[in-house]
Amino acid sequence: MSIDTRLAELGIVLPEAAAPVAAYVPAVEANGLLHISGQLPFLDGQLMTGRCGEDADQDYARQAAERCAVMLLAQIRKALGSLDRVERIVKLGVFVSSAANFTAQPQVANGASELMQQVFGDAGKHARSAVGVPVLPLNAVVEVDAVVQVRS
């Protein structure tokens, strides 16, 4: 089954890949690995903002992590031409804008991790970091980057 068919089954429509907001490129392929720059969460065209433990709760942030994963898929497709070239999701880095007392970063990160597993099956299982940070670009609540093994 193609990944596009799987996305349709899941009801996921990929947006246009976001343009960089600073001096970097969205994706770099090197030695069979595709490195995707951090992606921010958008829902209905609006950036999902806030800080967990202050003005954003865990469920909102988990949804934001999932939306970041959707943006990662858009960037992967743009860089590779097809999501069917993905051999494996190797690693996700999940950054959660967090108040000092918020410690549920792993549960927030599951929003991105579980989406990758739903889309790619076993090839979507990956290593991961889930890190709390005091602030993210544009006041985003979550940012996620990825390393992807690519089929030639």
C-alpha positions in Angstrom: 0.0 0.0 0.0 1.3 3.5 -0.9 1.8 6.0 1.9 -0.6 8.4 0.1 -3.3 5.7 0.3 -2.5 5.2 4.0 -2.8 9.0 4.5 -6.2 9.0 2.8 -7.3 6.1 5.0 -6.3 8.1 8.1 -8.0 11.3 6.8 -4.8 13.2 6.7 -4.4 15.9 4.0 -0.9 17.3 3.8 -0.5 21.1 3.6 2.1 22.8 1.5 5.5 22.5 3.0 6.3 25.6 5.0 9.0 28.0 3.8 11.9 28.7 6.2 11.5 31.6 8.5 15.2 32.3 8.9 18.6 31.4 7.3 18.3 27.6 6.9 16.9 25.1 4.5 14.0 22.8 5.3 15.7 19.6 4.4 19.2 18.2 3.7 19.8 14.7 2.3 23.2 13.2 3.1 24.5 9.6 3.1 21.0 8.1 2.8 19.5 10.2 5.6 17.1 13.1 5.2 17.4 15.7 8.0 14.2 17.8 8.3 14.5 21.1 10.1 12.1 21.8 13.0 8.5 22.2 12.0 5.9 24.3 13.9 2.3 23.3 14.5 -0.5 24.8 12.4 -4.2 24.0 12.8 -6.6 25.5 10.3 -3.9 27.9 9.1 -3.2 29.2 12.6 0.1 28.7 14.6 -0.6 26.8 17.8 1.1 28.9 20.5 1.5 28.9 24.3 3.5 27.4 27.1 2.6 24.1 28.8 1.8 24.5 32.4 0.8 28.2 31.9 -1.6 28.9 29.0 -1.5 25.6 27.2 -2.5 22.2 28.5 -1.0 18.7 27.8 -3.8 17.7 25.4 -3.4 20.9 23.3 0.3 20.4 23.1 -0.1 16.7 22.2 -2.3 17.8 19.3 0.3 20.4 18.4 3.0 17.7 18.2 0.8 15.7 15.9 0.3 18.8 13.7 4.1 19.2 13.6 4.4 15.6 12.4 2.0 16.4 9.6 4.2 19.3 8.6 7.2 17.0 8.7 5.4 14.7 6.3 4.8 17.6 4.0 8.5 18.5 4.1 9.6 14.9 3.5 7.3 14.6 0.5 8.6 17.9 -0.9 12.2 16.8 -0.5 11.8 13.3 -1.8 9.0 13.6 -4.3 7.2 10.7 -2.6 6.7 9.5 0.9 7.2 6.0 -0.5 10.9 6.7 -0.5 10.9 6.6 3.3 12.7 3.5 4.5 12.4 4.4 8.2 11.8 7.3 10.6 15.1 7.2 12.5 14.6 9.9 15.1 12.3 12.7 16.2 13.4 15.6 18.3 10.4 17.1 20.1 10.8 20.5 21.8 7.9 21.5 24.1 7.5 25.1 25.4 7.2 24.4 29.1 6.8 26.1 32.4 9.3 25.0 35.0 6.9 22.6 36.7 5.6 20.9 33.5 7.1 17.4 33.2 4.9 15.6 30.7 7.0 16.3 27.6 7.1 12.5 26.7 3.3 12.4 26.6 3.2 15.5 24.5 5.8 14.0 22.1 3.6 10.9 21.7 1.3 13.0 19.4 4.1 13.1 16.8 5.4 9.6 17.5 2.1 7.8 17.2 1.3 9.6 14.0 4.5 8.4 12.4 3.7 4.8 13.5 0.2 5.1 12.1 1.5 6.3 8.7 4.6 4.1 8.3 3.8 1.1 10.5 6.9 -0.5 12.0 9.1 1.8 9.8 7.6 4.7 11.8 9.0 3.4 15.1 11.9 5.7 16.0 14.3 6.9 18.6 13.3 10.2 20.2 14.1 13.1 22.4 11.4 15.0 24.3 12.8 18.2 25.7 11.2 21.1 27.7 12.3 24.6 26.7 11.3 28.0 28.0 10.3 29.5 24.6 10.1 28.4 20.9 10.1 30.5 17.7 7.0 32.6 17.2 5.7 31.4 20.6 4.9 28.0 19.2 3.9 25.4 21.8 5.8 22.6 20.2 8.5 22.1 17.5 9.6 18.8 16.0 12.5 17.9 13.8 13.3 14.5 12.2 16.0 12.2 10.7 14.7 9.9 8.0 16.3 6.9 6.3 15.7 7.2 2.5 15.4 4.5 -0.1 17.5 5.2 -3.2 
